[in-house]
Amino acid sequence: MSAPGVRRAEPADAGEVARLLDAFNREYAEPTPGVAVLAERAARMIGTGEIVVLLAGDGPDGLAQVQFRASIWAEHPDAYLAELYVTPAMRGHGLGRALLNAAIDVARGAGSAVIDLNTSDDDTAAIGLYERAGFTNLEGGPGGPPMRYYELAL
């Protein structure tokens, strides 16, 4: 990892991963199956390599979750930053930036040509972090049309 203080989670870290994910969803009033269910899923998915979770801080106090998906356009999989969360008390201390940089390094290490993510329009702190790191929502870069994210709950 290029970022100091960031480490890759192992299945034994599933409880901490679950604690952070549960806190993330509760903070934003999103549904969560609870820590126990999340811990079981995290342990399995980390163990099989379905997800890469990065942890930062002493608590740990933040995480980034990266998933990979096959691409017909490239030899290597595309990366998706599924989650990036830092506890409220630790925001503004560089953990988010360290986790984002480490997630980008993981994607590059896997040979990914692209890493994408989504966030809400009102999360200005996250938008600022992502844009400072070079992410854009303009297809093809400056001058391109805005890209949109759509979701359908099934």
VOROMI-625652 format. One line per field, with one value per residue: x, y, z of N, C-alpha, C in turn; residue in one letter. Coordinates in steps of 0.001 Angstrom, whole numbers. Each point is the difference from the previous one (the first is absolute). Example, Ala and Ser with C-alpha at 12.3 -4.5 7.8 and 13.67 -1.06 7.14 Angstrom:
2
n_px = [13190,-350]
n_py = [-5690,1050]
n_pz = [7800,-720]
ca_px = [-890,820]
ca_py = [1190,1190]
ca_pz = [0,60]
c_px = [900,-770]
c_py = [1200,1090]
c_pz = [0,730]
rest = [A,S]
***
This chain:
154
n_px = [853,-383,-1162,741,-27,116,-879,319,-1320,38,-363,1095,85,-722,226,1237,136,-641,756,1006,-284,-260,1081,607,-653,262,1222,-174,-497,972,-729,70,599,855,713,-797,-1024,310,267,-1075,-696,465,-79,-1172,-447,532,-450,-1074,283,-1273,488,529,289,109,808,-428,1007,105,-1198,120,336,372,-751,562,-1047,822,-761,196,-119,-265,865,-934,204,320,1283,166,-427,-1180,382,-663,66,-351,1001,-160,491,-128,253,-1124,399,205,-1095,607,326,-553,-864,-958,882,489,-1255,-349,1127,-218,-1275,457,895,-1006,-767,969,189,-1310,631,-840,-748,-994,-254,-1180,-916,-830,-557,-618,-852,-594,773,12,139,-826,-877,292,-73,-1064,-509,428,-536,-772,-930,-773,-1029,1046,-815,1102,-391,774,-1158,104,-984,-856,597,-868,-440,-462,-1054,-205,-753,508]
n_py = [-1179,981,-145,778,-1015,-411,-923,-1111,-35,-806,-1252,-54,928,-1047,-207,439,-747,-984,242,190,-1088,-625,545,-318,-1146,-232,471,-688,-599,-840,-930,-805,-1123,907,212,-835,418,1267,-368,-773,946,923,-851,-389,1234,373,-1082,194,1218,-214,380,1184,-143,1303,-84,1076,482,447,500,-341,1086,-823,-81,-751,-197,-853,44,-1159,424,-1123,302,165,1231,-701,-293,1071,-352,575,1077,-328,1270,-1122,149,1184,-311,1154,-464,561,-624,-806,619,325,-1278,-37,-590,834,983,-429,-194,1171,552,-645,396,1175,-103,-440,955,882,-474,83,1059,499,267,-345,999,-489,917,46,1176,477,724,-346,-1017,1287,-497,-1015,823,857,-1007,-484,1213,238,-1219,805,-424,-381,801,350,-561,-694,548,1075,620,-1160,-778,499,-786,-974,-157,-1168,-177,-1307,214,-1181]
n_pz = [0,-763,586,803,854,-1257,355,-611,32,1037,-250,746,-943,-342,1284,-189,-1084,624,1059,-855,-710,1146,541,-1126,-110,1270,-236,-1119,1085,-328,-602,1049,-411,449,1088,643,-707,175,1251,-13,-591,822,1009,-470,-234,1147,628,-762,446,331,1176,-160,1279,12,1036,677,709,1230,-307,-1263,-677,-963,-1102,-907,-773,-586,-1071,-578,-1249,-642,-937,-876,501,1066,-16,750,1204,-110,649,1087,348,635,868,539,1187,623,1221,436,1091,-1029,-391,-1111,211,-1206,826,-351,-28,1168,424,-508,424,1140,-84,-387,970,761,-523,117,1225,-112,-508,879,-1064,844,823,320,231,1015,33,1051,-693,1144,-345,295,1221,-252,-558,974,861,-603,-104,1246,72,-745,864,-1003,-124,-753,-869,74,1133,223,0,663,-419,885,881,-75,1224,-356,767,32,1043,226]
ca_px = [-853,789,-413,325,-1139,-1070,341,-1006,-731,-20,-1274,-72,-401,-1390,-788,282,-572,-1451,-297,108,-1059,-1260,1,-144,-1396,-817,242,-734,-1369,-184,-210,1151,-415,613,1418,227,-185,1067,1267,26,166,1337,1007,-73,370,1427,703,-34,538,-1072,208,1207,-328,1147,-314,913,-192,232,-1250,240,-897,-492,199,-329,-321,165,-467,443,-929,579,-333,187,819,1387,478,-93,-1312,-220,-127,-1124,128,-1361,-190,1093,-593,836,-855,-87,1044,1310,-9,883,1345,686,-277,-747,942,899,-761,-258,1259,289,-952,495,1171,-499,-560,1135,696,-789,19,-1204,205,-933,-682,-1146,-701,-1131,-313,-1162,284,122,1181,1018,1335,442,196,1256,1077,129,444,1412,784,-42,-1239,-880,-1296,-156,447,1160,734,-524,-715,-905,-1314,-66,-390,-1020,-84,-1376,-146,-1327,-77,-685]
ca_py = [1179,1220,906,-506,-165,-728,-1410,-853,-807,-1460,-491,216,1395,158,696,1446,424,48,1131,1237,42,225,1407,789,15,638,1453,576,-520,-1041,-1298,-860,-1269,-103,-356,-1449,-439,614,-659,-1298,255,572,-1057,-862,702,311,-1272,-503,1014,721,1404,422,1045,693,614,1069,547,-908,-599,932,1147,196,-1120,79,-1323,-59,-1207,-87,-647,-254,973,-485,989,-28,-1309,-61,458,1371,111,804,404,-203,718,758,563,387,374,1460,571,-56,721,1161,-392,-616,-1429,-206,124,-1158,-1162,141,-270,-1429,-698,206,-876,-1378,-133,-32,-1258,-1061,236,724,1219,1001,-199,908,110,923,691,864,1388,876,-354,887,-384,-1133,483,730,-977,-748,886,321,-1185,-133,-589,935,-522,403,-1095,354,1095,1360,259,-1104,104,-561,-1403,-201,-1302,-382,-1172,-574,-974,-1224]
ca_pz = [0,-36,1066,1335,881,-676,-168,-624,972,-97,522,1454,222,-445,1013,-108,-1278,201,896,-765,-1012,698,429,-1221,-408,1044,-52,-1123,78,-1003,657,244,599,1315,59,-78,-1388,-790,332,-683,-1442,-224,163,-1181,-1223,84,-117,-1376,-900,-694,317,705,963,574,1287,398,1338,1117,462,-1100,-72,-1357,-916,-1419,-538,-1446,-666,-1386,-916,-1314,-1030,-1363,-690,455,457,1457,480,467,1453,484,1397,486,1262,615,1210,1136,1121,125,855,-652,-1278,-45,414,-1130,-172,-1238,-1114,61,-452,-1431,-698,118,-873,-1364,-129,-111,-1346,-932,217,-636,-1429,-436,-772,502,1277,53,1273,-29,1246,-177,-370,1162,792,-566,479,-809,-1362,-1,125,-1243,-1079,237,-385,-1450,-482,-688,-418,-1388,-852,-802,632,-176,-1243,-305,632,1357,149,1023,639,232,843,93,1095,-455]
c_px = [901,-303,375,-1258,-1175,472,-1168,-647,121,-1364,-162,-416,-1478,-870,189,-563,-1515,-400,11,-1105,-1361,-117,-235,-1476,-898,169,-841,-1423,-322,-199,1308,-502,586,1408,227,-100,1114,1346,123,250,1400,1078,37,544,1468,804,55,603,-1061,104,1390,-442,1291,-457,1044,-343,132,-1220,-341,-1132,-534,276,-292,-238,57,-503,470,-1065,668,-478,239,971,1470,363,-197,-1341,-23,-146,-1162,236,-1413,-288,1277,-612,1077,-943,7,1135,1364,34,887,1425,753,-285,-738,915,951,-710,-268,1266,350,-935,423,1209,-407,-535,1118,748,-715,-34,-1204,379,-872,-474,-1155,-673,-1250,-173,-1183,434,219,1199,1203,1413,550,284,1329,1201,228,512,1459,915,-45,-1245,-843,-1336,-330,585,1143,806,-608,-645,-971,-1340,25,-422,-1015,77,-1474,-35,-1455,43,-824,-508]
c_py = [1245,924,-576,-119,-701,-1436,-740,-873,-1476,-477,215,1420,237,730,1502,565,165,1177,1310,107,272,1464,931,81,662,1519,661,-560,-962,-1326,-772,-1302,-213,-560,-1498,-516,564,-677,-1342,186,526,-1067,-894,702,428,-1279,-548,985,735,1504,167,1123,535,687,1050,474,-1069,-803,-1375,1022,288,-1213,415,-1424,70,-1348,52,-703,-125,1051,-624,899,-73,-1399,-178,569,1490,-39,928,288,-15,802,754,718,280,442,1518,621,63,686,1234,-295,-736,-1482,-280,43,-1197,-1257,57,-298,-1480,-819,131,-892,-1465,-238,-67,-1325,-1185,159,742,1262,1131,-412,992,-87,815,602,913,1437,900,-344,770,-345,-1149,438,741,-935,-711,880,423,-1158,-257,-671,1095,-673,476,-1093,463,1155,1354,189,-1102,179,-597,-1471,-86,-1427,-274,-1281,-446,-1037,-1190,-819]
c_pz = [0,1178,1360,853,-633,-176,-626,1072,-344,515,1515,362,-296,1015,-51,-1291,158,880,-771,-1051,626,444,-1189,-392,1034,-24,-1084,-109,-1132,715,157,612,1395,-57,-182,-1435,-880,260,-708,-1494,-302,100,-1238,-1240,-6,-229,-1413,-998,-795,227,611,918,573,1276,328,1401,1058,402,-530,-126,-1391,-848,-1429,-465,-1516,-505,-1448,-832,-1371,-994,-1375,-762,368,484,1498,468,322,1513,337,1474,581,1256,361,1187,1035,1111,175,821,-676,-1357,100,426,-1105,-214,-1305,-1204,-41,-492,-1501,-798,27,-895,-1460,-248,-153,-1411,-1043,93,-632,-1515,-527,-755,517,1387,33,1359,-214,1383,-254,-292,1207,890,-540,466,-837,-1434,-105,69,-1331,-1138,183,-391,-1508,-559,-662,-280,-1412,-883,-897,571,-296,-1373,-377,685,1408,-43,1133,520,238,816,-17,1114,-466,1162]
rest = [M,S,A,P,G,V,R,R,A,E,P,A,D,A,G,E,V,A,R,L,L,D,A,F,N,R,E,Y,A,E,P,T,P,G,V,A,V,L,A,E,R,A,A,R,M,I,G,T,G,E,I,V,V,L,L,A,G,D,G,P,D,G,L,A,Q,V,Q,F,R,A,S,I,W,A,E,H,P,D,A,Y,L,A,E,L,Y,V,T,P,A,M,R,G,H,G,L,G,R,A,L,L,N,A,A,I,D,V,A,R,G,A,G,S,A,V,I,D,L,N,T,S,D,D,D,T,A,A,I,G,L,Y,E,R,A,G,F,T,N,L,E,G,G,P,G,G,P,P,M,R,Y,Y,E,L,A,L]
***
